[in-house]
Amino acid sequence: MTKDEFETLLVHGGYSADEKSYGALTTPIYQTATYRQGEIGTLPEFDYSRSANPTRGTLERQIALLEEGSHGYAFSSGMAAITAILLLFGSGDEILIPRDLYGGSYRLLDVHFKNFGLTWRIVDTTDAARLDDEFSPNTKAILLESPTNPLLRVSDIAAVSSAAHRHGALVIADNTFLSPYLQRPLTLGADIVVHSATKYIGGHNDVLAGLVALKDDDLAERLLMIQKSSGGVLGPFDSYLLIRGLKTLALRMDRETQSATEIARWLQGHPGADRVFYPGLEDDIGYAVNARQADGAGGLLSFELSERYSLPAFFAALSVITPAESLGSVESMACHPATMSHASVPPETRAEMGISDRLIRLAIGIEGLSSLKEDLERAFDAARIEP
Ligand SMILES: Cc1ncc(COP(=O)(O)O)c(C=O)c1O
């Protein structure tokens, strides 16, 4: 798909719901739990909104189109989507995960799915050449993030997918950080794509949502049944908010990527930042692979605050950038992974993952670049510990 075609799909893809009635230009919100049924015994297209809803259906068709898949599903959060995907597996199955998987996904496996006999193991997905040795007969899937959260490590999705397929395992790609505008894992060999659509797809910090896209009809059939049975579906109004958010995805991501690149370069030369992690920097370890498989590095970057600066003072002094857990919105946010997104990961595991207590993750929004840099500079000044 060309960039141009993709941008047009963002505005028009999936929508045909109202063609028959009033000709509304935007997708109507079918705020209904159930539907009047016709002749008894004939199966209507819509019978109950846990199974299907026209507004949600538009969004589900659109995510399938945008990810170049054939089937799409919308859930009430990213975690509800990941839970539904994990329900495809059973007792005795093993899932491989990267070192710095999103803390909530890690907790879901470690605290909850463990009780049902689904096991997990950490592997280095950035080293696809050595992945072959990691599979056991019980390995059924790799849950991949590229770039990862919060260290922005890049994995070669095509190489990981080839390795997984050699061993009969599926690749589930969490594409939250780049969105389908910048990266489409199904075209690189992944089997299932999942999003916390709360982030870039929604784009405005006003909705929690999860989206899934895939190509395989059998898998899709099973996931549809899980969605219907477990019921963590996205409501009609929230589906509408995502459809609206998607219309500006390309514009937002272009701006956020451009500003994040500038800020990453600027931080590299700043005495307050010891290490900068951003796959859009030419000297970043993931730069080449990311440049090959994605159309940009996105709006997220992380850095380690130097010991000569107070971490609490740095966060307290920010005023344009909001200290907050999330990312992917028009507002810039700063996250302290050790106490926020990865607080549920035990400190030893965090250290093993390479997440230092001085790591700060910035999710760059669409504010003016100078305001963002000035805000960071003010925070560095306020946080500097006098010798
Ligand atoms: C990479 C990633 N996946 C999944 C999730 C979970 O999504 P949600 O918060 O929408 O449930 C998050 C949330 O931060 C995330 O960053």
The ligand as an SDF file (V2000), in Angstrom:
LIG
                    3D

 16 16  0  0  0  0  0  0  0  0999 V2000
    3.0180   -1.5310   24.4240 C   0  0  0  0  0  0  0  0  0  0  0  0
    1.7360   -1.5840   25.1910 C   0  0  0  0  0  0  0  0  0  0  0  0
    0.9080   -2.6310   25.0250 N   0  0  0  0  0  0  0  0  0  0  0  0
   -0.2550   -2.7280   25.7030 C   0  0  0  0  0  0  0  0  0  0  0  0
   -0.6310   -1.7660   26.6120 C   0  0  0  0  0  0  0  0  0  0  0  0
   -1.9340   -1.9070   27.3620 C   0  0  0  0  0  0  0  0  0  0  0  0
   -2.9060   -1.1140   26.8120 O   0  0  0  0  0  0  0  0  0  0  0  0
   -4.1560   -0.4680   27.6180 P   0  0  0  0  0  0  0  0  0  0  0  0
   -3.5910    0.4580   28.6400 O   0  0  0  0  0  0  0  0  0  0  0  0
   -4.9350    0.1960   26.5420 O   0  0  0  0  0  0  0  0  0  0  0  0
   -4.8900   -1.5950   28.2530 O   0  0  0  0  0  0  0  0  0  0  0  0
    0.1860   -0.6500   26.8040 C   0  0  0  0  0  0  0  0  0  0  0  0
   -0.2080    0.3960   27.7700 C   0  0  0  0  0  0  0  0  0  0  0  0
    0.5500    1.2670   28.1140 O   0  0  0  0  0  0  0  0  0  0  0  0
    1.4060   -0.5650   26.0800 C   0  0  0  0  0  0  0  0  0  0  0  0
    2.2450    0.4750   26.2420 O   0  0  0  0  0  0  0  0  0  0  0  0
  1  2  1  0
  2  3  1  0
  2 15  2  0
  3  4  2  0
  4  5  1  0
  5  6  1  0
  5 12  2  0
  6  7  1  0
  7  8  1  0
  8  9  2  0
  8 10  1  0
  8 11  1  0
 12 13  1  0
 12 15  1  0
 13 14  2  0
 15 16  1  0
M  END
$$$$
